[in-house]
Structure formats: structure tokens, C-alpha cells
Amino acid sequence: MTNRQIVLDRLPQGDRLAPEHFAAKVVERPVPGEGEVLLRTRYISLDAANRAWMQGATYRSALTSGQVMAGGGLSEVVVSHVPHLKPGDLVFADASWQEYAVLPGKRLVRLPDLKPETHLLSVYGVAGLTAYFGLLECGQPKPGETVVVSAAAGSVGSIVGQIARIKGCRVVGIAGGEEKGRWLTEELGFDAAVDYKSPEFKRQLRAAVPDGIDVYFDNTGGDVFEACLFAMKNFGRIACCGALSSYDGAPPTHGPRGIPGLIVTKRLTLRGFVVMDFDDQRDKALTDLQAWVADGRLKVSEDIIEGLENLPSALIGLLAGENRGKRMVRV
């Protein structure tokens, strides 16, 4: 009847996230009341956004020291006091970093019975839907155009690039290191890959997009965003998904230079978004994603780590670029 938790013991203050920012606790297992559901966590999703929440309010409230670390995941219903859920049902829930959680049942929706169930967190979860809507609704790629995506070996970026290929685009991925670049081109079908860690990054980027960029899917911000901004074609579109480069450690010393004039002269469109903006189109997106996975055009890469106690190191590793595809922890 106990409940293991990982607590955000103290907030990072301008330093990089480290194991000492977290603490493990054991408390009593919660009991659901009327209209509530007791959930057992199966898998916890790890995302760069976990770190962004420590910096202040975003599309959710800022995290504070001493609270159970926030995070969403795949959970199983154990006890239900609502009619639309029964024990054994799977739901996606903002259940935090803990074994058990009690949440209002009205916020929870039963997930379909798909195998492997981890795909409900990756390609059919927030990662896949973010890639789908960010690229197709915000980037609006057309066949024959050049699409560039940063953090291309990550959970969202790896799917963005493959969807762009499905839509008939030429795709360039930006990732860290030659090994990830080979994986993008040889395994996932990207047309080219550029190493942002290389001293020759900007030269490599220019060589990969000699005619410019039509659509840029930005997961990183910072210097990579700036380099791609200056390589955009007239009337280019930029989907602003994340700013990984500014989440961990000291804040950047400057922003991209020359933005106002560049946006005007190139007539660029920059659009920020979060996946919840497109909830009304979710069924159509899932139908497309499932079809692409079934026919082999969309490959799913998952990085699964065992054990609740390994959540802090798994998030730190994700921020350092250790993962390929969707990283999650099996509780």
C-alpha cells in the first residue's frame, strides 16, 4: 500500500540539471474518492519540456521545490469511481513521477488497445501528434520542397523528417554527431544530415540546402535556429516547437540577430504551437500515423529505460542528447 515518488528536491538555479536536484520518497498509496480514479503508472514519458517547466510557467504552471516531479505517461486504471473507465483500462495521464496517482476521472480517456503499448506514448502519443500537426498544419510542406528539422534524432524530430519524406519533400536533419547522422540517412531515409556539434556546422548546412529552406521545424532555438533562419527561402515557414538549447544551464547571451528585417524582407511565417491546439483533428492524425506505420513508411524508434529510480538520470541524459527516438521509463 505504499507509493514510490521522485520529488524535485530543489530547482536548478542557472546550473545544469543534476541527480542532486531530485530525491526519492515513499508515501502511502492514495485512495480515490467520488468521481476519481486510482492509476498505476506503467511508463513515464521523458521530454525536454520537463526541464522547461522548471524555469517558470509555460502552458502549465511552473514547478516548485518539494513537489512530485511533473510528467505524463501511460497508466493503468486500478480503481474507478467513474462509469466510462474500468480496472485494466489504459489512459494517458499527467500522473507525475510516481507509481500511483489519483486523478479526476472526467479528465481521462480510455486509450485504444494497440500493440506494442509503448507506441501509445511515442508515435501515437504526444511525440507523434506534435510532429504531425507541427509539420503539416504549421509548416505546410509541399511536394518537392526542402524541409529541415533540428533535434532530428529525437522523439519528435525523427517523426517529422519521415512524414516530410512521405509528403514528397527533400529532408535534412540536424543532429549531434556523425553516428546519429548516419542513422537518420541510412535507417530513416533522410536525404542529408548535418552535425550541429561540428566546427563546420554552418558550412555543412549551406552545402545541404544550396537553394535554401522552405520549411524549418525548430526544436532547439539558439544558434541552430539562427543559422536556419538566415538560410530560409522567401515565403518560408518555420514551425516553432521547442527551444532545447535554452532549457538547461545558463541562459543564452543573445538572441538571433537581424530577425525583424529578415522576416520582413523574406516574408517569413513563424508559428509557435502546442499539440493541444489540434485536439479536434486527433482522430484524423492517428488514422494517418497508423497507416504509415503499418505500411512501413514510418519507422518507430523507442528508447526504454527500466526503473522509476532511473528517471532523473534518464532526463539528464535526454537533455545531453543520449537518446534516439522516444525516451521513456518503464516503472
C-alpha atoms as one frame of an Amber mdcrd trajectory, in Angstrom:
protein
   0.000   0.000   0.000   2.971   2.288  -0.490   3.745   4.701  -3.321   7.259
   5.465  -4.518   7.838   9.003  -5.806  10.601  11.120  -7.313  10.482  14.655
  -5.917  12.019  17.805  -7.390  14.027  18.482  -4.241  15.377  21.851  -5.380
  15.163  23.894  -8.557  18.289  24.383 -10.669  19.449  27.989 -10.356  21.226
  28.681 -13.638  23.117  25.379 -13.471  22.603  22.187 -15.388  20.166  19.608
 -14.136  21.887  17.027 -11.923  20.876  13.992  -9.815  21.117  16.039  -6.612
  18.157  18.152  -7.745  15.924  15.130  -7.108  15.045  12.973  -4.119  13.214
   9.659  -3.674  10.282   9.327  -1.280   7.938   6.587  -0.142   4.442   7.622
   0.947   1.097   5.924   1.438  -0.771   4.905  -1.677  -3.588   7.402  -2.357
  -7.265   6.425  -2.171  -9.699   7.667  -4.831 -12.882   9.487  -3.876 -16.134
  10.037  -5.711 -15.516  10.810  -9.396 -11.843   9.870  -9.109  -9.641   7.085
 -10.455  -6.640   5.324  -8.930  -3.931   4.823 -11.554  -0.829   2.620 -11.594
   1.916   4.077 -13.760   3.365   1.767 -16.416   5.567   4.114 -18.456   6.623
   7.724 -17.903   7.354   9.945 -20.889  10.568  11.963 -20.872  10.663  15.194
 -22.847  12.786  18.332 -22.997   9.702  20.182 -21.792  10.199  18.554 -18.369
  13.212  20.812 -17.943  11.451  23.899 -19.317   8.770  23.583 -16.630  11.455
  24.217 -14.011  12.151  27.664 -15.458   8.682  29.121 -14.983   5.099  28.942
 -16.187   4.601  27.761 -19.773   1.373  26.172 -20.996   1.309  24.687 -17.489
   2.159  26.007 -14.033   5.805  26.345 -13.034   7.308  23.582 -10.908   8.285
  24.296  -7.321  10.792  22.727  -4.957   9.437  19.835  -2.938   6.680  18.742
  -5.302   6.491  15.395  -7.046   8.208  15.867 -10.398   5.626  16.528 -13.099
   5.288  14.317 -16.119   2.825  12.417 -18.236   2.735   8.756 -19.017   0.840
   5.590 -19.729  -1.176   4.429 -16.726  -3.468   1.522 -15.912  -6.763   2.019
 -14.088  -6.722   0.151 -10.740  -9.880   1.531  -9.073 -12.517   3.590 -10.897
 -15.341   5.675  -9.479 -16.494   6.887 -12.895 -18.686   4.975 -15.376 -16.542
   5.343 -18.502 -13.411   3.673 -17.082 -12.903   0.234 -15.571  -9.929  -1.562
 -13.978  -7.393  -2.594 -16.600  -8.116   0.288 -18.966  -5.110   2.269 -20.182
  -5.065   6.072 -20.166  -2.575   8.837 -20.829  -2.349  10.804 -17.603  -0.406
  13.684 -16.107   0.301  11.432 -13.142   3.788  12.770 -12.237   6.862  10.701
 -11.360   5.277   8.142  -9.053   3.926   4.609  -9.019   0.336   5.533  -8.164
  -1.795   8.630  -8.623  -5.398   9.684  -8.050  -6.906  11.950 -10.706 -10.398
  13.178 -11.620 -11.923  10.632 -13.964 -13.578  13.256 -16.180 -10.138  14.277
 -17.490  -9.196  10.766 -18.567  -9.960   8.987 -21.834  -9.530   5.264 -22.406
  -6.815   4.545 -24.951  -7.237   2.012 -27.767  -5.849  -1.498 -27.404  -2.748
  -1.180 -29.592   0.410  -3.265 -29.551   3.086  -2.606 -28.617   1.516  -0.399
 -25.970   4.637   1.802 -25.864   3.556   3.218 -29.245   0.763   4.968 -27.323
   3.491   7.170 -25.812   5.621   7.589 -28.926   4.221   7.637 -32.432   0.546
   7.651 -31.349   1.187   9.884 -28.342   2.367  13.440 -27.824   5.555  12.939
 -29.864   3.839  11.658 -32.990   0.966  14.130 -32.802   3.354  17.049 -32.216
   5.358  16.049 -35.266   2.228  15.572 -37.384   0.499  18.844 -36.561   3.625
  20.949 -36.272   4.810  19.939 -39.709   1.565  19.642 -41.636  -0.516  22.401
 -40.036   2.210  24.924 -39.174   4.898  24.120 -41.747   2.504  23.234 -44.585
   5.122  21.464 -46.740   4.539  20.908 -50.429   5.989  18.117 -52.587   9.479
  18.971 -53.806  10.195  21.493 -51.042  13.170  21.316 -48.688  12.335  20.632
 -45.050  14.943  20.987 -42.294  14.354  19.710 -38.756  16.557  20.234 -35.688
  16.987  17.653 -32.905  16.227  15.288 -35.768  17.213  12.122 -33.892  14.823
  12.873 -31.035  11.279  11.705 -30.454   9.576  14.470 -32.432  12.270  15.286
 -34.980  12.713  11.713 -36.177   8.992  11.510 -36.967   8.866  14.984 -38.552
  11.524  14.040 -41.073   9.807  10.809 -42.044   6.424  12.488 -42.501   8.082
  15.122 -44.688   9.516  12.334 -46.852   6.088  10.712 -47.079   4.755  14.058
 -48.315   7.341  14.154 -51.107   9.819  16.620 -49.608  13.593  16.660 -49.506
  14.566  16.313 -45.842  17.668  17.481 -43.977  18.116  16.550 -40.324  20.267
  18.433 -37.827  21.598  16.220 -35.027  24.680  15.831 -32.841  27.439  13.589
 -34.155  28.181  11.543 -37.259  26.621   8.375 -35.831  23.211   9.986 -35.458
  23.568  11.475 -38.919  24.170   8.035 -40.437  21.161   6.672 -38.563  18.957
   9.423 -39.991  20.042   8.875 -43.570  20.601   5.109 -43.620  17.738   3.966
 -41.372  15.081   6.678 -41.504  15.504   7.821 -45.104  16.563  11.446 -44.570
  18.247  12.893 -47.655  21.052  14.527 -45.679  22.189  15.126 -42.101  24.177
  17.975 -40.582  26.179  17.803 -37.341  25.495  20.877 -35.197  28.453  19.963
 -32.958  30.917  20.269 -35.845  33.006  23.446 -36.206  31.915  23.270 -39.851
  28.204  23.239 -38.986  27.224  26.364 -40.914  29.223  25.312 -43.963  27.645
  21.842 -43.822  24.190  23.395 -43.599  24.775  25.631 -46.614  26.024  22.630
 -48.589  22.973  20.564 -47.602  20.482  23.288 -48.609  22.163  25.101 -51.531
  18.841  26.529 -52.706  17.581  27.421 -49.238  14.982  26.093 -46.802  11.239
  26.092 -47.459  10.145  24.705 -44.079  12.156  24.644 -40.863  10.867  22.643
 -37.869  12.618  24.113 -34.846  13.119  22.041 -31.705  16.194  23.825 -30.388
  16.244  27.600 -30.782  19.626  29.271 -30.240  22.438  29.177 -32.770  20.835
  26.391 -34.825  17.654  28.416 -35.203  19.696  31.450 -36.207  21.650  29.533
 -38.842  18.472  28.123 -40.369  16.713  31.483 -40.241  19.344  33.026 -42.493
  19.059  30.075 -44.895  15.289  30.402 -45.371  13.803  30.994 -48.799  11.351
  33.779 -49.474   7.929  32.908 -48.072   9.448  30.149 -45.926   7.592  28.741
 -42.927   9.030  27.989 -39.506   7.217  25.739 -37.011   8.452  26.669 -33.536
   8.096  23.570 -31.363  10.765  23.894 -28.659  13.913  25.649 -27.502  16.079
  22.834 -26.172  19.270  24.893 -26.357  17.990  27.276 -23.666  16.370  24.812
 -21.264  19.388  23.527 -19.352  22.178  25.626 -17.859  22.914  29.327 -18.205
  20.541  31.342 -20.429  21.807  32.368 -23.885  23.765  35.601 -24.061  21.978
  36.845 -27.174  19.015  36.130 -29.370  19.015  35.603 -33.124  20.319  38.741
 -34.786  18.585  40.713 -37.510  15.224  38.994 -37.095  12.801  41.861 -37.799
  14.335  42.912 -41.089  14.930  39.336 -42.207  11.362  38.263 -41.522  10.048
  41.243 -43.467  12.355  41.012 -46.468  11.937  37.226 -46.809   8.228  37.350
 -45.903   8.654  34.516 -43.430   5.953  32.929 -41.312   6.889  31.806 -37.779
   4.273  29.910 -35.809   4.533  28.586 -32.292   2.183  25.805 -31.210   1.423
  23.149 -28.645  -0.154  19.850 -29.580  -3.388  20.548 -27.666  -4.203  23.237
 -30.231  -5.264  20.497 -32.631  -7.295  18.149 -30.407 -10.247  18.371 -32.782
  -8.146  16.758 -35.546  -6.666  13.998 -33.398  -8.614  11.102 -34.973  -7.510
  12.013 -38.498  -3.881  12.269 -37.373  -3.964   8.877 -35.650  -5.522   7.264
 -38.714  -2.685   8.589 -40.902   0.057   7.682 -38.423  -1.249   4.138 -38.002
  -1.445   3.653 -41.764   2.129   4.873 -42.282   3.455   2.606 -39.530   1.520
  -0.369 -40.918   2.908   0.025 -44.439   6.466   0.588 -43.219   6.854   4.174
 -44.368   7.130   5.424 -40.784   9.640   3.654 -38.544   9.201   3.918 -34.791
  12.249   4.276 -32.563  11.866   3.938 -28.794  14.466   4.234 -26.047  13.096
   2.433 -22.971  14.873   2.626 -19.607  13.929   0.409 -16.672  13.008   1.608
 -13.201  11.378   4.601 -11.519  14.632   5.328  -9.702  16.366   5.968 -13.041
  14.070   8.833 -14.076  16.458  11.652 -13.045  19.446  10.211 -14.914  17.238
   9.393 -17.902  16.050  13.012 -18.170  19.591  14.351 -17.739  20.736  12.010
 -20.494  17.941  13.118 -22.793  18.963  16.754 -22.346  22.514  15.721 -23.274
  21.276  14.045 -26.465  21.795  10.405 -25.466  18.561   9.110 -26.943  17.395
   8.099 -30.382  13.672   8.419 -30.818  11.218   8.467 -27.912  12.743   8.038
 -24.445  10.526   6.656 -21.685  10.953   4.852 -18.373   9.179   1.606 -17.557
   8.039   1.872 -13.947
